[in-house]
């Protein structure tokens, strides 16, 4: 019986060693691609919360990290607003509030509106709506302009 337990432990140790080696190679690969822990963490949240495809989530996560870094310091609500808008969708305040609520568990429409006003003043988001505000990340508009200008050439 003890040999059976020792044999199982030995097999388990081999499996764990292979898993650790695999994780280390994945870590090296991601580092070589320039994907930081911040980007991975944000991408994971976007994939699990909003069911974004992994590649779209990585692009959105990069936009999130860049926008947050441009602010210097950002509170958790502003970070959540940026994460929601990082998918480059044009969203109303109500829709942003709903999605922030999914991320954080709770959100107030008034607070979200205040954060959007601050982020707009800092140039992180743009209101592209008229009488009915619709917000998008500034980085998304820049990406769209680049895509259009490349298509014209």
Backbone torsions as a table, in degrees:
resi	resn	phi	psi	omega
1	UNK	NA	-42.7	-179.1
2	UNK	-66.4	-32.1	176.5
3	UNK	-65.9	-37.9	178.1
4	UNK	-62.2	-43.1	179.1
5	UNK	-66.4	-43.8	179.2
6	UNK	-64.3	-38.7	178.0
7	UNK	-64.5	-42.7	177.9
8	UNK	-64.1	-42.7	177.9
9	UNK	-62.7	-39.1	178.8
10	UNK	-64.5	-43.7	177.8
11	UNK	-64.5	-41.5	178.6
12	UNK	-62.4	-40.8	177.9
13	UNK	-63.1	-41.2	177.5
14	UNK	-62.9	-44.1	179.5
15	UNK	-62.5	-45.8	179.0
16	UNK	-62.0	-38.2	177.5
17	UNK	-63.1	-43.0	177.6
18	UNK	-64.4	-40.7	179.1
19	UNK	-62.9	-45.5	178.8
20	UNK	-62.7	-40.8	176.7
21	UNK	-61.8	-42.6	179.7
22	UNK	-64.0	-44.1	178.2
23	UNK	-62.3	-39.0	178.6
24	UNK	-64.6	-40.6	179.0
25	UNK	-67.9	-36.8	176.1
26	UNK	-64.1	-42.9	178.1
27	UNK	-59.8	-44.4	178.1
28	UNK	-63.3	-40.9	179.9
29	UNK	-62.8	-46.3	179.8
30	UNK	-64.6	-38.9	176.9
31	UNK	-63.4	-41.8	178.7
32	UNK	-63.9	-30.8	177.9
33	UNK	-80.8	-8.1	179.6
34	UNK	80.4	25.7	179.9
35	UNK	-96.9	113.1	-176.2
36	UNK	-84.2	170.2	177.5
37	UNK	-62.1	-36.9	178.4
38	UNK	-61.1	-44.0	-179.3
39	UNK	-65.8	-43.9	179.6
40	UNK	-62.8	-42.4	-180.0
41	UNK	-62.2	-45.8	179.4
42	UNK	-66.2	-42.3	179.2
43	UNK	-61.8	-41.8	178.9
44	UNK	-60.8	-43.3	179.4
45	UNK	-62.7	-41.6	-179.4
46	UNK	-67.9	-38.8	179.1
47	UNK	-66.5	-47.0	-175.7
48	UNK	-74.8	-34.5	-176.3
49	UNK	-83.1	-45.5	-173.4
50	UNK	-110.8	6.5	178.2
51	UNK	55.8	36.6	175.7
52	UNK	-73.5	146.5	172.4
53	UNK	-61.6	150.9	-174.0
54	UNK	-56.4	-43.1	-178.2
55	UNK	-67.0	-40.9	177.2
56	UNK	-65.2	-38.7	179.0
57	UNK	-65.1	-38.1	177.6
58	UNK	-65.0	-42.7	177.5
59	UNK	-63.5	-44.5	179.1
60	UNK	-63.7	-39.9	179.4
61	UNK	-64.2	-38.8	177.0
62	UNK	-62.8	-42.8	177.2
63	UNK	-62.1	-41.1	179.2
64	UNK	-60.5	-50.4	-177.6
65	UNK	-62.4	-43.4	179.2
66	UNK	-62.8	-43.1	-179.4
67	UNK	-65.5	-43.0	179.9
68	UNK	-65.6	-41.8	178.1
69	UNK	-63.3	-36.1	-180.0
70	UNK	-65.7	-24.3	178.8
71	UNK	-79.3	-20.3	-173.4
72	UNK	86.1	-86.6	176.2
73	UNK	-116.1	134.8	178.9
74	UNK	-135.0	138.9	177.5
75	UNK	-74.5	166.6	-175.0
76	UNK	-64.7	-30.9	179.0
77	UNK	-69.7	-44.2	177.5
78	UNK	-61.4	-40.2	177.3
79	UNK	-61.3	-41.7	179.1
80	UNK	-65.4	-40.2	177.1
81	UNK	-60.9	-44.2	179.6
82	UNK	-63.9	-42.5	178.1
83	UNK	-59.7	-42.6	179.9
84	UNK	-62.8	-41.8	-177.4
85	UNK	-81.4	-9.1	-176.3
86	UNK	-68.0	-12.7	177.7
87	UNK	-79.9	-1.4	176.8
88	UNK	69.0	22.8	173.1
89	UNK	-86.7	148.0	173.7
90	UNK	-86.0	115.4	-173.4
91	UNK	-124.2	146.0	175.0
92	UNK	-78.7	166.8	178.4
93	UNK	-60.6	-40.4	-179.9
94	UNK	-62.7	-43.4	-179.9
95	UNK	-68.2	-40.3	176.9
96	UNK	-60.9	-43.9	179.0
97	UNK	-59.9	-45.0	178.9
98	UNK	-59.2	-44.9	-177.8
99	UNK	-71.2	-36.8	175.4
100	UNK	-63.3	-37.8	177.5
101	UNK	-61.3	-37.8	177.4
102	UNK	-65.1	-41.3	-179.8
103	UNK	-69.3	-46.2	-169.7
104	UNK	-101.0	-17.1	-176.5
105	UNK	96.8	-26.6	176.3
106	UNK	-156.9	153.3	178.7
107	UNK	-165.9	142.3	178.4
108	UNK	-105.0	133.8	179.8
109	UNK	-59.5	-39.1	179.6
110	UNK	-62.9	-45.0	179.8
111	UNK	-66.1	-41.6	178.7
112	UNK	-61.8	-43.3	178.3
113	UNK	-60.4	-42.6	178.5
114	UNK	-63.2	-43.3	179.9
115	UNK	-65.4	-39.0	178.2
116	UNK	-62.6	-39.9	178.1
117	UNK	-62.7	-42.8	177.5
118	UNK	-63.5	-46.1	-178.9
119	UNK	-64.9	-33.9	178.0
120	UNK	-67.7	-42.6	178.0
121	UNK	-61.3	-33.4	-179.5
122	UNK	-85.5	-2.7	176.3
123	UNK	81.9	14.8	-178.8
124	UNK	-84.1	-36.9	178.2
125	UNK	-123.9	160.4	179.1
126	UNK	-130.1	137.0	173.3
127	UNK	-89.6	111.4	-178.2
128	UNK	-102.9	4.3	178.4
129	UNK	-90.6	169.4	177.0
130	UNK	-96.2	-107.7	179.9
131	UNK	-70.4	-22.2	176.6
132	UNK	-111.2	102.6	-175.5
133	UNK	-59.4	136.3	173.1
134	UNK	-135.4	128.5	-172.8
135	UNK	-110.8	151.1	176.1
136	UNK	-148.2	152.6	175.7
137	UNK	-67.7	139.8	177.4
138	UNK	-59.0	-38.2	-180.0
139	UNK	-60.7	-31.6	179.0
140	UNK	-69.3	-38.0	177.9
141	UNK	-67.2	-40.0	177.9
142	UNK	-62.9	-41.8	179.3
143	UNK	-62.6	-41.7	179.9
144	UNK	-65.2	-41.6	178.1
145	UNK	-62.2	-41.8	178.5
146	UNK	-62.4	-42.7	-179.6
147	UNK	-63.0	-41.4	-179.5
148	UNK	-67.2	-44.5	-178.0
149	UNK	-66.5	-32.4	177.4
150	UNK	-69.9	-37.3	179.5
151	UNK	-67.5	-26.6	-179.2
152	UNK	-77.3	-23.7	-176.3
153	UNK	-75.5	NA	NA
